[in-house]
Amino acid sequence: MKIREASLSKIILISFGVHCALHLSAIHPQVSKMSDAKAPIRPKRKIQLVDFLLQFRWIIVIFFVLPFSFLYYFSIYLGDVRSERKSYEQRQKEHEENVKEVVKRLGERDASKDGLVCTARPPWVVVGMRNVDYKRARHFEVDLSKFRNILEIDTERMIARVEPLVNMAQISRVTVPMNLSLAVLAELDDLTVGGLINGFGVEGSSHIFGLFSDTVVSLEVLLADGRVVRATKDNEYSDLFYAIPWSQGTLGLLVSAEIKLIPVKEYVKLTYKPVTGNLKELAQAYADSFAPKFGDQDDPSKVPEMVEGMIYSPTEGVMMTGTYASKKEAKQRGNVINNYGRWFKPWFYQHAQTALKRGEFVEYIPTRDYYHRHTRSLYWEGKLILPFGDQFWFRFLLGWLMPPKIALLKATQSEAIRNYYHDHHVIQDLLVPLYKVGDTLEWVHREMEIYPIWLCPHRIYKLPLKPMIYPEPGFEKHRRQGDTEYAQMYTDVGVYYVPGAVLRGEPFDGAEKCRQLELWLIENHGFQAQYAVTELTEKNFWRMFDNSLYEQCRRKYKAIGTFMSVYYKSKKGRKTEKEVQEAEQEKAEQETPEVDEPAN
């Protein structure tokens, strides 16, 4: 995460079309079984022009998106190399100069006639499902593009001090050779520190360390009034420290962060275990893979260092658990080493799926290869971008060009295609209590019928202040599997694919289904990753998330009237200047719109 810049996290709007049905049986055969002669006759969806445009979009991907993606990635890599050659002192000096420039720029804003403050990144550059429609309203741009340097790796304090546009590929390239890593390092290369702090980020180590924001030690933030402050959990800005996660940059502009480092080894010893049964049984097998039934969740001898699950059908899944291993151990006779980072290797989710036929197996993966195992295939969304992208001939000849740059994919989308995605494609990260994973899987199967499904456990901590997401009240009294006195175990249920109804050519109202899903999450104390647009009314949005600390900080640090509220950044649709102004006024007056009907 698991995007999600969050954990997609998770993720993104990417191409899919009618042709994906031809490849369905290889990914989730249960859908093809449901469409045989014995299945009830279902209404068929009317074919639209956009279906044909999407069917052949792979041509644009092959001849435009992939080559330009490679050039883009290479230019970014060269910039990273130049940065790494500079001393920490020089990088710090440049950082201070860049902060001064941003403070000066913010001071030029005339609140009476300039729009709300937002970053100068083009809307299509952002990794996430939102099309950043709010930037179409009148706005005041602040350029943060220079803030992409690793400022310091402090091996004594075990802290990485980084700027907000440092991405996961950049930080792992520097730290892993030092046998260090961020405590939570999200899978996709393009996910940035700023996005993961202001949004959410999850990874296979989150059952130990929590979400990405839980590993932050301090935040350097530019406030609406031009002050630059350092927020920690125990200084005068502790309220801001706890309020920024999930705020989507609506409390201030993040200019640097200190993040916890952990020691790692050269390899990850990964065990693939196939499981069968109904969805509730698969969920229990997943919980048993990392959470001792009789407590001891903090006992390292009983809890693996890495955890991940993938559900391939209503009856089959593979659970993966890993521990760090030295090069000496990995190279012992009889051990299997999988250098997964090579461009021609099978996509990870398909490689893991082989455990369903071959049975349980163990292999050693270089640590950095493991961290970025889902990047080339973008989990399984790559199958929809390029239906033949997983074939050996393509991986061998052009696999080195993967993945396509998400920003370039979004740049080639028309509004009609974006709307088509909202109605026919689902990309959601659902954060639910561990004991409700089985219920969640059943809901997704019943209402969306999407496979594969990604599972990644994470803790939600009891904190001194109540942030936007928080554990269930009184959870510690139940002593459920995975919980401790200080944290409740949750799971990111990643739902990324085309619903079964769409693959069969049947009608599917994606917006309504996502609204129902959000309402179901509210009733089950779950949370939706905000990289995806919300279909909720504002009042129901704040039933899902707690806004008490957030609104307190919005007022205290004068964010109202300067930065858009997180709801209006997350809601679907264009945001006009008038709508933005009305929304800010509404916030100030504490008005709330009508509530949605509860989910079934």
SEPASE-815048 format. One record per residue (C-alpha): residue number from 1; y, z, x; residue in one letter. Coordinates in nm, 3 decimals. Layout:
  pos    north       up     east  code
  NUM        Y        Z        X     A
...
This chain:
  pos    north       up     east  code
    1    0.000    0.000    0.000     M
    2   -0.083    0.025   -0.040     K
    3    0.438   -0.264   -0.132     I
    4    0.426   -0.072   -0.250     R
    5    0.787   -0.138   -0.094     E
    6    0.699    0.031   -0.204     A
    7    0.301   -0.009   -0.234     S
    8    0.279   -0.394   -0.412     L
    9    0.265   -0.216   -0.184     S
   10    0.223   -0.304   -0.310     K
   11    0.406   -0.652   -0.381     I
   12    0.552   -0.987   -0.504     I
   13    0.589   -1.288   -0.728     L
   14    0.365   -1.560   -0.598     I
   15    0.215   -1.885   -0.710     S
   16   -0.076   -1.928   -0.942     F
   17   -0.183   -2.192   -1.193     G
   18   -0.449   -2.350   -1.403     V
   19   -0.653   -2.448   -1.095     H
   20   -0.724   -2.080   -1.016     C
   21   -0.981   -2.073   -1.297     A
   22   -1.202   -2.302   -1.090     L
   23   -1.232   -2.028   -0.829     H
   24   -1.273   -1.740   -1.071     L
   25   -1.648   -1.691   -1.046     S
   26   -1.632   -1.613   -0.675     A
   27   -1.390   -1.325   -0.734     I
   28   -1.493   -1.170   -1.064     H
   29   -1.793   -1.334   -1.232     P
   30   -1.773   -1.106   -1.536     Q
   31   -1.488   -1.319   -1.675     V
   32   -1.698   -1.635   -1.670     S
   33   -1.978   -1.446   -1.842     K
   34   -1.740   -1.347   -2.118     M
   35   -1.649   -1.710   -2.183     S
   36   -2.003   -1.839   -2.246     D
   37   -2.143   -1.969   -2.574     A
   38   -2.221   -1.620   -2.706     K
   39   -1.861   -1.502   -2.674     A
   40   -1.645   -1.509   -2.987     P
   41   -1.419   -1.808   -3.035     I
   42   -1.072   -1.720   -2.910     R
   43   -0.742   -1.900   -2.968     P
   44   -0.629   -2.124   -2.685     K
   45   -0.286   -2.114   -2.528     R
   46   -0.078   -2.430   -2.547     K
   47   -0.053   -2.604   -2.209     I
   48    0.305   -2.628   -2.082     Q
   49    0.475   -2.845   -1.820     L
   50    0.505   -2.543   -1.592     V
   51    0.122   -2.523   -1.585     D
   52    0.106   -2.863   -1.418     F
   53    0.387   -2.777   -1.178     L
   54    0.199   -2.469   -1.067     L
   55   -0.130   -2.655   -1.045     Q
   56    0.002   -2.864   -0.756     F
   57    0.233   -2.612   -0.598     R
   58   -0.007   -2.578   -0.307     W
   59    0.136   -2.907   -0.179     I
   60    0.477   -2.744   -0.134     I
   61    0.311   -2.441    0.023     V
   62    0.117   -2.651    0.277     I
   63    0.394   -2.889    0.381     F
   64    0.703   -2.670    0.341     F
   65    0.645   -2.299    0.294     V
   66    0.383   -2.242    0.566     L
   67    0.561   -2.434    0.848     P
   68    0.897   -2.275    0.773     F
   69    0.729   -1.936    0.736     S
   70    0.586   -1.971    1.084     F
   71    0.926   -2.060    1.229     L
   72    1.085   -1.770    1.044     Y
   73    0.824   -1.519    1.163     Y
   74    0.851   -1.651    1.519     F
   75    1.231   -1.615    1.521     S
   76    1.200   -1.258    1.393     I
   77    0.941   -1.184    1.663     Y
   78    1.174   -1.315    1.935     L
   79    1.451   -1.093    1.800     G
   80    1.218   -0.794    1.807     D
   81    1.120   -0.869    2.166     V
   82    1.486   -0.889    2.272     R
   83    1.550   -0.556    2.101     S
   84    1.253   -0.392    2.272     E
   85    1.385   -0.496    2.613     R
   86    1.700   -0.294    2.558     K
   87    1.710    0.071    2.653     S
   88    1.716    0.335    2.383     Y
   89    2.069    0.424    2.497     E
   90    2.187    0.066    2.446     Q
   91    2.022    0.044    2.104     R
   92    2.184    0.372    2.000     Q
   93    2.527    0.247    2.111     K
   94    2.483   -0.073    1.910     E
   95    2.369    0.134    1.612     H
   96    2.684    0.347    1.623     E
   97    2.902    0.034    1.641     E
   98    2.719   -0.125    1.348     N
   99    2.759    0.192    1.141     V
  100    3.134    0.185    1.208     K
  101    3.148   -0.177    1.088     E
  102    2.969   -0.089    0.764     V
  103    3.195    0.212    0.705     V
  104    3.497   -0.013    0.758     K
  105    3.359   -0.274    0.521     R
  106    3.295   -0.014    0.249     L
  107    3.650    0.115    0.295     G
  108    3.784   -0.233    0.209     E
  109    3.646   -0.211   -0.144     R
  110    3.894   -0.181   -0.428     D
  111    3.704    0.006   -0.700     A
  112    3.947   -0.117   -0.969     S
  113    3.868   -0.484   -0.920     K
  114    3.563   -0.517   -0.692     D
  115    3.213   -0.493   -0.833     G
  116    2.942   -0.243   -0.751     L
  117    2.824   -0.217   -0.392     V
  118    2.501   -0.391   -0.293     C
  119    2.354   -0.530    0.026     T
  120    2.429   -0.888    0.129     A
  121    2.064   -0.994    0.139     R
  122    2.008   -1.303   -0.080     P
  123    1.812   -1.220   -0.399     P
  124    1.510   -1.427   -0.299     W
  125    1.470   -1.248    0.037     V
  126    1.372   -0.914   -0.116     V
  127    1.000   -0.833   -0.112     V
  128    0.912   -0.739   -0.467     G
  129    0.874   -0.867   -0.820     M
  130    1.235   -0.812   -0.918     R
  131    1.447   -1.124   -0.886     N
  132    1.749   -0.903   -0.813     V
  133    1.931   -1.038   -1.116     D
  134    2.183   -0.755   -1.090     Y
  135    2.338   -0.937   -0.794     K
  136    2.447   -1.211   -1.032     R
  137    2.702   -0.970   -1.172     A
  138    3.027   -0.932   -0.979     R
  139    2.946   -0.725   -0.674     H
  140    3.079   -0.610   -0.337     F
  141    2.846   -0.704   -0.052     E
  142    2.777   -0.492    0.253     V
  143    2.586   -0.660    0.535     D
  144    2.306   -0.447    0.685     L
  145    2.124   -0.734    0.857     S
  146    2.185   -0.591    1.206     K
  147    1.997   -0.270    1.124     F
  148    1.652   -0.374    1.242     R
  149    1.605   -0.183    1.568     N
  150    1.365    0.090    1.672     I
  151    1.614    0.340    1.809     L
  152    1.371    0.585    1.971     E
  153    1.007    0.684    2.002     I
  154    1.014    1.055    2.077     D
  155    0.666    1.155    2.199     T
  156    0.761    1.522    2.233     E
  157    0.886    1.565    1.877     R
  158    0.638    1.299    1.755     M
  159    0.920    1.119    1.574     I
  160    1.013    0.752    1.543     A
  161    1.384    0.696    1.478     R
  162    1.432    0.354    1.323     V
  163    1.682    0.145    1.130     E
  164    1.609    0.043    0.769     P
  165    1.509   -0.321    0.830     L
  166    1.239   -0.235    1.083     V
  167    0.915   -0.362    0.929     N
  168    0.557   -0.247    0.959     M
  169    0.449   -0.521    1.198     A
  170    0.735   -0.436    1.434     Q
  171    0.670   -0.061    1.442     I
  172    0.292   -0.092    1.482     S
  173    0.334   -0.345    1.765     R
  174    0.531   -0.082    1.958     V
  175    0.346    0.239    1.871     T
  176   -0.024    0.146    1.858     V
  177   -0.044    0.055    2.231     P
  178    0.091    0.407    2.291     M
  179   -0.195    0.548    2.079     N
  180    0.063    0.650    1.820     L
  181    0.132    0.542    1.463     S
  182    0.347    0.628    1.167     L
  183    0.157    0.884    0.964     A
  184    0.159    0.639    0.672     V
  185    0.182    0.274    0.777     L
  186    0.189    0.037    0.478     A
  187   -0.045   -0.263    0.500     E
  188    0.180   -0.568    0.465     L
  189    0.375   -0.678    0.773     D
  190    0.699   -0.756    0.587     D
  191    0.746   -0.416    0.423     L
  192    1.050   -0.242    0.567     T
  193    1.127    0.122    0.637     V
  194    1.427    0.115    0.404     G
  195    1.229   -0.030    0.119     G
  196    0.943    0.213    0.163     L
  197    1.176    0.514    0.168     I
  198    1.400    0.406   -0.119     N
  199    1.100    0.277   -0.311     G
  200    0.746    0.384   -0.239     F
  201    0.479    0.322    0.021     G
  202    0.113    0.417    0.035     V
  203   -0.175    0.361    0.278     E
  204   -0.530    0.477    0.344     G
  205   -0.402    0.793    0.513     S
  206   -0.191    0.903    0.215     S
  207   -0.460    1.140    0.085     H
  208   -0.370    1.348    0.390     I
  209    0.003    1.284    0.444     F
  210    0.130    1.178    0.102     G
  211    0.350    0.878    0.033     L
  212    0.562    0.712    0.301     F
  213    0.870    0.912    0.198     S
  214    0.676    1.236    0.247     D
  215    0.654    1.160    0.621     T
  216    1.032    1.130    0.664     V
  217    1.198    1.399    0.876     V
  218    1.563    1.302    0.834     S
  219    1.783    1.035    0.675     L
  220    2.116    0.898    0.796     E
  221    2.304    0.784    0.486     V
  222    2.641    0.619    0.424     L
  223    2.782    0.771    0.104     L
  224    3.013    0.610   -0.149     A
  225    3.317    0.793   -0.009     D
  226    3.259    0.653    0.342     G
  227    3.100    0.962    0.497     R
  228    2.789    0.923    0.710     V
  229    2.564    1.226    0.671     V
  230    2.228    1.337    0.806     R
  231    2.001    1.474    0.533     A
  232    1.696    1.689    0.604     T
  233    1.479    1.911    0.385     K
  234    1.657    2.228    0.498     D
  235    2.021    2.139    0.569     N
  236    2.325    2.120    0.337     E
  237    2.218    1.772    0.219     Y
  238    1.864    1.873    0.126     S
  239    1.925    1.767   -0.236     D
  240    2.007    1.415   -0.116     L
  241    1.699    1.419    0.109     F
  242    1.470    1.483   -0.188     Y
  243    1.660    1.253   -0.426     A
  244    1.659    0.932   -0.218     I
  245    1.287    0.842   -0.252     P
  246    1.242    0.610   -0.553     W
  247    1.623    0.579   -0.591     S
  248    1.623    0.212   -0.477     Q
  249    1.938    0.250   -0.267     G
  250    2.151    0.373   -0.557     T
  251    2.269    0.698   -0.396     L
  252    2.397    0.557   -0.068     G
  253    2.321    0.309    0.209     L
  254    2.041    0.415    0.444     L
  255    2.131    0.332    0.805     V
  256    1.851    0.512    0.994     S
  257    1.557    0.747    0.948     A
  258    1.337    0.975    1.154     E
  259    0.970    0.942    1.058     I
  260    0.665    1.142    1.156     K
  261    0.424    1.000    1.418     L
  262    0.058    1.090    1.460     I
  263   -0.184    1.034    1.749     P
  264   -0.440    0.757    1.695     V
  265   -0.716    0.590    1.895     K
  266   -0.791    0.228    1.977     E
  267   -1.032    0.161    1.691     Y
  268   -1.107    0.258    1.335     V
  269   -1.472    0.321    1.258     K
  270   -1.502    0.188    0.904     L
  271   -1.792    0.248    0.666     T
  272   -1.840    0.012    0.370     Y
  273   -2.039    0.165    0.085     K
  274   -2.131   -0.039   -0.225     P
  275   -2.140    0.140   -0.562     V
  276   -2.260    0.031   -0.906     T
  277   -2.230    0.172   -1.256     G
  278   -1.975    0.176   -1.536     N
  279   -1.604    0.216   -1.465     L
  280   -1.613    0.595   -1.500     K
  281   -1.903    0.612   -1.254     E
  282   -1.720    0.384   -1.009     L
  283   -1.417    0.611   -1.033     A
  284   -1.629    0.917   -0.961     Q
  285   -1.793    0.749   -0.662     A
  286   -1.445    0.668   -0.532     Y
  287   -1.333    1.031   -0.569     A
  288   -1.651    1.157   -0.402     D
  289   -1.588    0.930   -0.101     S
  290   -1.296    1.144    0.022     F
  291   -1.254    1.454   -0.197     A
  292   -1.507    1.739   -0.152     P
  293   -1.616    1.865   -0.493     K
  294   -1.587    2.231   -0.394     F
  295   -1.242    2.228   -0.235     G
  296   -1.195    2.203    0.141     D
  297   -0.955    1.910    0.098     Q
  298   -0.785    2.018    0.421     D
  299   -1.109    2.039    0.622     D
  300   -1.106    1.740    0.863     P
  301   -1.483    1.761    0.903     S
  302   -1.525    1.685    0.532     K
  303   -1.238    1.442    0.469     V
  304   -1.217    1.094    0.630     P
  305   -0.894    0.984    0.796     E
  306   -0.877    0.653    0.607     M
  307   -0.977    0.577    0.246     V
  308   -0.970    0.267    0.030     E
  309   -1.163    0.140   -0.270     G
  310   -1.196   -0.201   -0.431     M
  311   -1.335   -0.261   -0.780     I
  312   -1.471   -0.616   -0.807     Y
  313   -1.605   -0.605   -1.163     S
  314   -1.663   -0.352   -1.443     P
  315   -1.990   -0.257   -1.272     T
  316   -1.938   -0.307   -0.897     E
  317   -1.714   -0.173   -0.626     G
  318   -1.699   -0.100   -0.253     V
  319   -1.563    0.224   -0.107     M
  320   -1.437    0.228    0.250     M
  321   -1.384    0.536    0.463     T
  322   -1.271    0.540    0.824     G
  323   -1.208    0.762    1.125     T
  324   -1.028    0.684    1.448     Y
  325   -1.256    0.602    1.741     A
  326   -1.199    0.553    2.111     S
  327   -1.262    0.226    2.293     K
  328   -1.551    0.394    2.475     K
  329   -1.720    0.485    2.148     E
  330   -1.660    0.145    1.991     A
  331   -1.814   -0.040    2.285     K
  332   -2.132    0.164    2.294     Q
  333   -2.448   -0.038    2.265     R
  334   -2.544   -0.127    1.909     G
  335   -2.197   -0.086    1.761     N
  336   -2.042   -0.382    1.581     V
  337   -1.681   -0.464    1.669     I
  338   -1.485   -0.678    1.423     N
  339   -1.168   -0.817    1.581     N
  340   -1.025   -0.873    1.240     Y
  341   -0.680   -0.981    1.359     G
  342   -0.806   -1.326    1.461     R
  343   -0.670   -1.598    1.233     W
  344   -1.006   -1.749    1.140     F
  345   -1.166   -1.427    1.017     K
  346   -1.272   -1.402    0.649     P
  347   -1.018   -1.239    0.422     W
  348   -1.067   -0.865    0.418     F
  349   -1.139   -0.815    0.049     Y
  350   -1.407   -1.086    0.065     Q
  351   -1.554   -0.938    0.381     H
  352   -1.575   -0.595    0.214     A
  353   -1.736   -0.753   -0.092     Q
  354   -2.036   -0.858    0.117     T
  355   -2.147   -0.493    0.109     A
  356   -2.258   -0.555   -0.252     L
  357   -2.535   -0.779   -0.114     K
  358   -2.601   -0.650    0.235     R
  359   -2.575   -0.279    0.153     G
  360   -2.387   -0.007    0.339     E
  361   -2.270   -0.099    0.688     F
  362   -2.041    0.027    0.965     V
  363   -1.813   -0.157    1.203     E
  364   -1.529   -0.087    1.446     Y
  365   -1.194   -0.258    1.388     I
  366   -0.903   -0.248    1.636     P
  367   -0.652   -0.004    1.490     T
  368   -0.363   -0.247    1.451     R
  369   -0.593   -0.508    1.294     D
  370   -0.704   -0.247    1.044     Y
  371   -0.348   -0.147    0.954     Y
  372   -0.259   -0.506    0.863     H
  373   -0.594   -0.608    0.714     R
  374   -0.444   -0.731    0.383     H
  375   -0.152   -0.926    0.530     T
  376   -0.306   -1.272    0.578     R
  377   -0.448   -1.291    0.226     S
  378   -0.179   -1.077    0.057     L
  379   -0.467   -0.873   -0.080     Y
  380   -0.630   -1.141   -0.303     W
  381   -0.314   -1.315   -0.421     E
  382   -0.358   -1.570   -0.140     G
  383   -0.639   -1.723   -0.344     K
  384   -0.383   -1.815   -0.608     L
  385   -0.131   -1.956   -0.362     I
  386   -0.392   -2.168   -0.184     L
  387   -0.723   -2.198   -0.375     P
  388   -0.894   -2.321   -0.058     F
  389   -0.715   -2.081    0.177     G
  390   -1.026   -1.864    0.218     D
  391   -1.251   -2.153    0.322     Q
  392   -1.369   -2.157    0.683     F
  393   -1.221   -2.500    0.760     W
  394   -0.875   -2.394    0.641     F
  395   -0.889   -2.057    0.816     R
  396   -0.995   -2.224    1.141     F
  397   -0.737   -2.506    1.128     L
  398   -0.438   -2.344    0.957     L
  399   -0.520   -1.975    0.921     G
  400   -0.277   -1.898    1.202     W
  401    0.007   -2.004    0.967     L
  402   -0.084   -1.742    0.707     M
  403    0.061   -1.564    0.525     P
  404    0.338   -1.768    0.366     P
  405    0.672   -1.592    0.377     K
  406    0.720   -1.426    0.041     I
  407    1.094   -1.497    0.048     A
  408    1.029   -1.871    0.087     L
  409    0.782   -1.866   -0.200     L
  410    1.044   -1.703   -0.420     K
  411    1.311   -1.946   -0.301     A
  412    1.105   -2.240   -0.434     T
  413    1.074   -2.089   -0.782     Q
  414    1.274   -2.211   -1.077     S
  415    1.373   -1.973   -1.355     E
  416    1.105   -2.125   -1.577     A
  417    0.839   -2.042   -1.317     I
  418    0.969   -1.686   -1.277     R
  419    0.952   -1.634   -1.653     N
  420    0.604   -1.786   -1.656     Y
  421    0.491   -1.525   -1.404     Y
  422    0.623   -1.241   -1.616     H
  423    0.414   -1.364   -1.908     D
  424    0.094   -1.474   -1.731     H
  425    0.060   -1.271   -1.412     H
  426    0.046   -0.896   -1.341     V
  427    0.152   -0.718   -1.022     I
  428    0.164   -0.344   -1.077     Q
  429    0.094   -0.029   -0.877     D
  430   -0.003    0.253   -1.111     L
  431    0.016    0.605   -0.971     L
  432   -0.218    0.827   -1.173     V
  433   -0.387    1.167   -1.121     P
  434   -0.722    1.133   -0.947     L
  435   -0.914    1.270   -1.246     Y
  436   -0.767    0.995   -1.465     K
  437   -0.867    0.697   -1.249     V
  438   -1.165    0.621   -1.474     G
  439   -0.943    0.617   -1.784     D
  440   -0.698    0.390   -1.604     T
  441   -0.968    0.143   -1.503     L
  442   -1.095    0.130   -1.861     E
  443   -0.743    0.068   -1.996     W
  444   -0.676   -0.212   -1.748     V
  445   -1.012   -0.372   -1.825     H
  446   -0.963   -0.349   -2.200     R
  447   -0.603   -0.471   -2.210     E
  448   -0.571   -0.697   -1.905     M
  449   -0.918   -0.769   -1.764     E
  450   -0.799   -0.807   -1.404     I
  451   -1.020   -0.792   -1.095     Y
  452   -1.031   -0.704   -0.809     P
  453   -0.851   -0.370   -0.841     I
  454   -0.727   -0.173   -0.540     W
  455   -0.765    0.206   -0.516     L
  456   -0.580    0.420   -0.263     C
  457   -0.550    0.802   -0.292     P
  458   -0.230    0.990   -0.217     H
  459   -0.093    1.338   -0.255     R
  460    0.210    1.430   -0.464     I
  461    0.351    1.756   -0.331     Y
  462    0.511    2.052   -0.502     K
  463    0.860    2.055   -0.350     L
  464    1.151    2.303   -0.352     P
  465    1.351    2.056   -0.562     L
  466    1.212    1.831   -0.836     K
  467    1.241    1.466   -0.730     P
  468    1.181    1.160   -0.947     M
  469    0.801    1.187   -0.924     I
  470    0.623    1.521   -0.930     Y
  471    0.274    1.665   -0.995     P
  472    0.156    1.776   -1.337     E
  473    0.289    2.123   -1.424     P
  474    0.022    2.385   -1.361     G
  475   -0.218    2.141   -1.193     F
  476   -0.317    2.402   -0.933     E
  477   -0.471    2.625   -1.199     K
  478   -0.738    2.367   -1.288     H
  479   -0.875    2.336   -0.932     R
  480   -0.968    1.974   -0.987     R
  481   -1.135    1.760   -0.724     Q
  482   -0.891    1.662   -0.451     G
  483   -0.617    1.909   -0.549     D
  484   -0.483    2.195   -0.339     T
  485   -0.240    2.477   -0.413     E
  486    0.049    2.273   -0.276     Y
  487   -0.031    1.913   -0.381     A
  488   -0.203    1.719   -0.658     Q
  489   -0.423    1.425   -0.563     M
  490   -0.313    1.097   -0.718     Y
  491   -0.436    0.740   -0.680     T
  492   -0.251    0.412   -0.654     D
  493   -0.438    0.174   -0.884     V
  494   -0.325   -0.170   -0.766     G
  495   -0.345   -0.435   -1.039     V
  496   -0.258   -0.772   -0.886     Y
  497   -0.391   -1.090   -1.040     Y
  498   -0.408   -1.321   -1.338     V
  499   -0.545   -1.160   -1.657     P
  500   -0.881   -1.280   -1.786     G
  501   -0.723   -1.419   -2.103     A
  502   -0.494   -1.646   -1.900     V
  503   -0.783   -1.767   -1.686     L
  504   -0.969   -1.862   -2.005     R
  505   -0.664   -2.044   -2.140     G
  506   -0.596   -1.787   -2.412     E
  507   -0.258   -1.641   -2.520     P
  508   -0.137   -1.338   -2.325     F
  509    0.195   -1.158   -2.363     D
  510    0.250   -1.015   -2.017     G
  511    0.579   -0.844   -2.096     A
  512    0.434   -0.661   -2.396     E
  513    0.118   -0.561   -2.209     K
  514    0.325   -0.420   -1.923     C
  515    0.538   -0.227   -2.171     R
  516    0.222   -0.081   -2.325     Q
  517    0.096    0.002   -1.977     L
  518    0.417    0.186   -1.891     E
  519    0.398    0.386   -2.214     L
  520    0.036    0.472   -2.137     W
  521    0.144    0.595   -1.794     L
  522    0.408    0.819   -1.953     I
  523    0.149    0.981   -2.178     E
  524   -0.084    1.038   -1.880     N
  525    0.176    1.167   -1.631     H
  526    0.158    0.848   -1.427     G
  527    0.427    0.647   -1.253     F
  528    0.492    0.277   -1.210     Q
  529    0.613    0.138   -0.877     A
  530    0.971    0.022   -0.921     Q
  531    0.938   -0.300   -0.722     Y
  532    0.809   -0.440   -1.052     A
  533    1.048   -0.487   -1.341     V
  534    1.032   -0.235   -1.621     T
  535    1.000   -0.328   -1.987     E
  536    1.099    0.021   -2.102     L
  537    1.416    0.138   -2.270     T
  538    1.630    0.364   -2.057     E
  539    1.523    0.679   -2.238     K
  540    1.156    0.605   -2.188     N
  541    1.219    0.511   -1.825     F
  542    1.348    0.862   -1.775     W
  543    1.048    1.001   -1.960     R
  544    0.836    0.854   -1.682     M
  545    1.062    0.967   -1.398     F
  546    1.260    1.292   -1.375     D
  547    1.632    1.218   -1.344     N
  548    1.774    1.570   -1.316     S
  549    1.810    1.580   -0.935     L
  550    1.890    1.209   -0.921     Y
  551    2.178    1.236   -1.169     E
  552    2.304    1.552   -1.002     Q
  553    2.325    1.366   -0.671     C
  554    2.476    1.059   -0.836     R
  555    2.768    1.273   -0.945     R
  556    2.792    1.501   -0.643     K
  557    2.798    1.211   -0.394     Y
  558    3.016    0.984   -0.613     K
  559    2.754    0.712   -0.651     A
  560    2.847    0.647   -1.016     I
  561    3.088    0.356   -1.025     G
  562    2.989    0.252   -0.672     T
  563    2.614    0.189   -0.690     F
  564    2.416    0.066   -0.990     M
  565    2.174    0.313   -1.148     S
  566    1.807    0.275   -1.062     V
  567    1.716    0.188   -1.420     Y
  568    1.946   -0.113   -1.427     Y
  569    1.810   -0.225   -1.090     K
  570    1.458   -0.205   -1.232     S
  571    1.498   -0.344   -1.584     K
  572    1.411   -0.704   -1.659     K
  573    1.675   -0.970   -1.713     G
  574    2.018   -1.075   -1.595     R
  575    2.282   -0.809   -1.547     K
  576    2.631   -0.926   -1.630     T
  577    2.944   -0.756   -1.506     E
  578    3.015   -0.626   -1.856     K
  579    2.663   -0.488   -1.894     E
  580    2.684   -0.312   -1.558     V
  581    3.018   -0.152   -1.647     Q
  582    2.887   -0.041   -1.986     E
  583    2.577    0.104   -1.823     A
  584    2.782    0.306   -1.576     E
  585    2.999    0.438   -1.859     Q
  586    2.686    0.525   -2.055     E
  587    2.554    0.719   -1.759     K
  588    2.875    0.913   -1.727     A
  589    2.866    1.008   -2.094     E
  590    2.494    1.096   -2.091     Q
  591    2.415    0.861   -2.377     E
  592    2.056    0.751   -2.423     T
  593    1.916    0.449   -2.611     P
  594    1.648    0.448   -2.875     E
  595    1.294    0.550   -2.773     V
  596    0.999    0.310   -2.771     D
  597    0.692    0.362   -2.984     E
  598    0.411    0.547   -2.804     P
  599    0.123    0.345   -2.661     A
  600   -0.209    0.329   -2.840     N
